[in-house]
Amino acid sequence: MTEREKMIAELPYDPSDKELCEMRTYARKMCKEFNECNPEDSNKRKEILKNLFGSTGDNIYIEPSFRCDYGKNIHVGEDFYANFNCVILDVAEVIIGKNCMIAPNVAIYTATHPIDPVERNSGTEYAKKIVIGDNCWLGGNSVILPGVSLGDNVVVGAGSVVTKSFGDNVVLAGNPAKVIKTI
């Protein structure tokens, strides 16, 4: 397996691999171009995102600044909106359903590292896929951690840290996030 194949398969991989370095460099260039785009040129910003992401719906809108690791591992559905300062570390796939909204300063992290210090210091990394269902709203300054799946119609309260998966029709809040209300 290539290092990229290992990475996507959620296996330990070497992030210094040439192909992965080139992909990250491309994503950084695209993010820079997106973030420096004239605010009035929404069509160009949309085109950049469609070229950067693995897949999108027709209607996608992200406020700058936006950052990601690879871009190609991000898949968003129709009517996707992300507010200012969104960070998606898409080492593994990030799949976000339709009609989803992300408030300012939200972080979605698939990337993780070994807990054992010897392993961690070796430079080996791995990642865990994140799936967010349809009609979800992630509140400001919330963090979604590696391996989390959220069902449809989930609302994540501002400042929450989501460390585990939850099903449909719930409001989550806290650190670690827990269900505070059923919809």
Secondary structure as UniProt FT lines:
FT   HELIX           3..8
FT   TURN            9..10
FT   TURN            15..16
FT   HELIX           18..35
FT   TURN            39..40
FT   HELIX           42..52
FT   STRAND          60..62
FT   STRAND          66..68
FT   TURN            72..73
FT   STRAND          74..76
FT   STRAND          80..82
FT   STRAND          86..89
FT   STRAND          94..96
FT   STRAND          101..102
FT   TURN            104..105
FT   STRAND          107..109
FT   STRAND          111..112
FT   HELIX           117..121
FT   TURN            122..123
FT   STRAND          125..127
FT   STRAND          130..132
FT   TURN            134..135
FT   STRAND          137..138
FT   TURN            140..141
FT   STRAND          143..144
FT   TURN            146..147
FT   STRAND          149..150
FT   TURN            152..153
FT   STRAND          155..156
FT   TURN            158..159
FT   STRAND          161..162
FT   STRAND          170..174
FT   TURN            175..176
FT   STRAND          177..182
//
